Amino acid sequence: MKSWSLRKLVLSGILAALVFVVTAFTKIPSPFVKGAYYHAGDSIIYLSALVLGPAVAAVVSGLGSFLSDLYLGFPLYMFATLVIKGLMGGIAGYFLYVPHGRVSWSRKFVGIAAAGLWMAIGYYIFEVFIVRIVDWRANIPNLFANIAQAFVGAVIFLALSKPLERLKDL
């Protein structure tokens, strides 16, 4: 990666803010876990991964999602979200970021699938084994709902990715 430019720094800030805004303001309450919610913010996480690469996307994704949980009043999830969504952005960035080139559809599919699956499993582990909010069997619908959230984010991302892929050349 070339040295950081002011444009790349500003783009990182804008994408972190977009992760926050899209996560916080597309909130749909979960019918499975009291207090949990679903959102379209994953699409911006994938976009950050495509444009910024794994390391920066991890910071952007974790920070924007962390601030969203803080804003929405979910302090229990904030630090787990920082790690889970940060790693999600990093995983996606590993597959989606190709400097000065286009990403193949197979890399997009693998990157989105791996990142989305990690997110769903990460929250499942957090809710069942760390917080012990619900029984492991009762939380299985939430696992699949998180996979569906990642899928919806992927569909939105794929619609945005083609025209915005050139942003990585800034």
C-alpha positions in Angstrom: 0.0 0.0 0.0 1.2 3.5 -0.8 1.6 6.0 1.9 -1.6 7.4 3.4 -3.0 10.3 1.5 -5.4 12.9 2.9 -8.0 11.5 0.5 -7.7 7.9 1.9 -7.9 9.2 5.5 -11.0 11.2 4.7 -12.5 8.2 2.8 -11.9 6.0 5.9 -13.7 8.6 8.1 -16.6 8.8 5.7 -16.9 5.0 5.5 -16.7 4.7 9.3 -19.5 7.3 9.6 -21.5 5.4 6.9 -21.2 2.2 8.8 -22.5 4.0 11.9 -25.4 5.7 10.1 -26.6 2.8 8.0 -26.3 0.4 11.1 -28.1 2.8 13.4 -30.8 4.0 11.1 -31.8 0.8 9.3 -32.4 -0.9 12.7 -35.0 -3.7 12.7 -35.7 -5.3 16.1 -35.1 -9.0 16.4 -38.1 -11.2 17.0 -35.7 -13.9 18.4 -33.5 -12.1 21.0 -34.9 -9.3 23.2 -32.9 -6.1 22.6 -31.1 -7.4 19.5 -31.5 -5.8 16.0 -30.7 -6.3 12.4 -29.5 -3.7 9.9 -28.0 -3.0 6.5 -24.7 -1.8 7.8 -22.9 -4.9 6.6 -23.1 -3.6 3.1 -20.9 -0.7 4.0 -18.5 -3.0 5.9 -18.1 -5.0 2.6 -17.6 -1.8 0.7 -15.0 -0.6 3.1 -13.2 -3.9 2.7 -13.3 -3.5 -1.1 -11.9 0.0 -1.1 -9.6 0.1 1.9 -8.1 -3.3 2.4 -8.2 -5.6 5.4 -6.4 -3.6 8.1 -8.2 -0.3 7.6 -11.5 -2.0 6.9 -11.2 -3.7 10.3 -10.8 -0.4 12.0 -13.5 1.3 10.0 -16.0 -1.6 10.5 -15.3 -2.1 14.2 -15.4 1.6 15.0 -18.6 2.4 13.1 -20.4 -0.6 14.5 -19.2 0.1 18.0 -20.4 3.7 17.9 -23.8 2.5 16.6 -24.2 0.2 19.6 -23.3 3.1 21.9 -25.7 5.4 20.2 -28.6 2.9 20.2 -28.1 2.0 23.9 -26.6 -1.5 23.6 -23.5 -1.2 25.9 -23.5 -5.0 26.5 -22.7 -5.5 22.8 -20.3 -2.6 22.2 -17.0 -4.3 22.7 -18.1 -7.6 21.2 -19.2 -5.7 18.2 -15.9 -3.9 18.0 -14.1 -7.2 17.7 -16.7 -9.2 15.7 -17.4 -6.5 13.1 -13.7 -5.5 13.0 -12.7 -9.0 12.2 -15.6 -9.2 9.7 -14.2 -6.2 7.9 -10.7 -7.7 8.0 -11.8 -11.0 6.6 -13.8 -9.4 3.9 -10.9 -7.1 3.1 -8.5 -10.0 2.7 -10.6 -11.4 -0.1 -12.2 -8.2 -1.6 -9.2 -5.9 -1.8 -7.1 -6.1 -4.9 -5.0 -3.0 -5.3 -5.2 -1.5 -8.8 -7.3 -4.3 -10.2 -10.8 -5.7 -10.2 -12.0 -8.4 -7.8 -13.2 -11.6 -9.4 -16.7 -12.8 -8.6 -15.3 -15.9 -6.9 -13.2 -13.8 -4.5 -16.2 -11.6 -3.8 -18.4 -14.6 -3.0 -15.8 -16.3 -0.8 -15.0 -13.0 1.0 -18.6 -12.1 1.6 -19.5 -15.7 2.7 -16.5 -16.0 5.1 -17.0 -12.6 6.6 -20.8 -13.0 7.0 -20.4 -16.5 8.5 -17.8 -15.2 11.0 -20.2 -12.4 12.1 -23.1 -14.8 12.6 -20.9 -17.3 14.5 -19.2 -14.6 16.5 -22.4 -13.2 17.8 -23.8 -16.7 18.5 -20.7 -17.5 20.6 -20.9 -14.1 22.4 -24.7 -14.4 23.2 -24.7 -18.1 24.2 -21.3 -18.7 25.9 -20.2 -15.3 27.2 -23.4 -13.3 28.0 -25.6 -16.5 28.4 -28.6 -14.5 27.3 -30.4 -17.6 25.9 -30.0 -21.3 25.7 -27.8 -22.4 22.8 -30.8 -24.1 21.1 -33.1 -21.1 21.5 -30.4 -18.9 19.9 -30.2 -20.9 16.6 -32.9 -18.8 14.9 -30.8 -15.7 15.7 -27.8 -17.3 14.1 -29.7 -17.8 10.9 -31.1 -14.3 11.1 -27.6 -12.9 11.3 -26.7 -15.0 8.3 -29.7 -13.5 6.5 -28.5 -10.0 7.6 -25.1 -10.7 6.0 -26.8 -11.9 2.9 -28.9 -8.7 2.6 -25.8 -6.7 3.1 -24.1 -8.7 0.4 -26.9 -8.0 -2.1 -26.7 -4.2 -1.4 -22.9 -4.3 -1.6 -22.9 -6.1 -4.9 -25.2 -3.4 -6.3 -22.8 -0.7 -5.1 -19.5 -2.4 -5.7 -19.1 -2.0 -9.4 -19.3 1.8 -9.6 -17.5 2.4 -6.3 -14.6 0.0 -6.8 -12.5 2.8 -8.4 -12.4 4.6 -5.1 -9.5 2.3 -4.0 -7.2 4.0 -6.5 -7.4 7.3 -4.6 
